[in-house]
């Protein structure tokens, strides 16, 4: 998984626990088809090292994802996306994204940014990410 184009990010000041941020990102990657059934997640050690967080935090996220049926433990290999993972239709994925966009717009307004400035930030981030 070391050569994977997946990017995980945490935001310690977001108010959301780090393990929940990891869980949300894994779910979103699965729902969006960026993580397919059978693919392995980064190891606990690798994820913790890359994000500079405690390994127990990653382990907690993975354990909860396993309990939800999103991933399964493969002896000697790590955590793998389950075959039966629900991907969600476009409307469901948009609904999931909407709550994050609402939080972003709220933050932009708190910072005194105009709609155009907020949109410019979004466009800038979209350009930085591969399709």
N, C-alpha and C positions, 0 to 999 in steps of 0.2 A: 504494500500500500504506500510505500515511500514515494513512489513516482506519481501518485494520484493527484489530479488537479483540484481535489476537494479542498476548500478553505473553510476552516472553522475559526470563528472569532468569539471572544468573550468581551463583555463590557462590565467590569466590576462595579461601576457606579450606576448601572442601569436600574438597580432595585430588584432585579430578578436574580434568584440564586444561580450560581454558575452551572450547577448540574442541570438545572432546568433549561438554561440557554443551550447547553450541549444537546439535550433531548429534543428541544424544538428544532434545532438545526438538522439533526439526523432525520427527524420526521419529515421536515420540509424537503430534504434531499431525496428521500424515498418517494414522497408524494410527487415531486417534480421529475422523477425519473433519472435524477443524477446519480443515485445509488440504486442499483438494480438488485433483484433477488439473487442471492448467492454471493454477492460481493462482501468482502471483509471490511470491517471498520478498522481504523488505525488501532494499534494496540494501546492498552491503558498507558503504558510507559511512554509510547511515542506521542500520544495525544497530550498527556500531562507535560511532557518536555516541550512540545511545540507551543502550547498555550501558557507555559510557565505557571502551572497550577499543581495542586496536590493530586497524587494518583488516586487517592480515595474519592475525590470529587468525580473523576472520570468513571471510576468503578461504580459509584452510586448511580450515575446517569445510565450506564450500560445495564446495570441490574434492573433499573426501572423500565428501561426500554425492552428488556427481555420479559419482564412481568407483563408488559402491555402486548407482547407478541410481535413486536416490530423486528426484533433480532433474536438470534438463538446462539447459544454457546457451542462452539465446535472444539472438542478436546484437542489441545495442542496447537490450535490455530487462532483462536480468539472469537470475536463476535461477528456473525454473518447475518446479513439481511435475510429475513425469512421469505420463503416462496409465497406465503399467503399474505404478505404485507399489503394493506390497502393503499392504493395510489391516490384515490380520490379523483373526482372529476374536476374539470376546470373551474366550475363555480365554487366548489369546496376549497380549492387551492386559493382562489381569489379572496374568498371570505377569510381564510387564514392570514393572507397577506394584508388584508385591509386593516386589521387591528394594529399591525406594526406600522403601517403608513399613517394611521391616525395618531399614533404616539409620536412619529417623526414630525408630522405637521404641527402638533401641539408644541413640541420642543422648538421647532423653527419659529413659531409665533412668539413663544416666550423669549426667544433671542431677538425679536424685533425684525425678523426677515419678512420680506414680501412674498407673495405667491410665486412670482417670477424667480426670486432668489432661491426659494426652496426647490422649485422645479430645476433650476440650473444645477443645484447640488446633486439632485437625483440623476440628472442626465450625465453629469461628470462621473458619478460612481458607476453607472451603467456602462460607460465607455471603458472603464478600467477593468471590467469583468469580461471574461470570455463568454461567448454565447453558449 
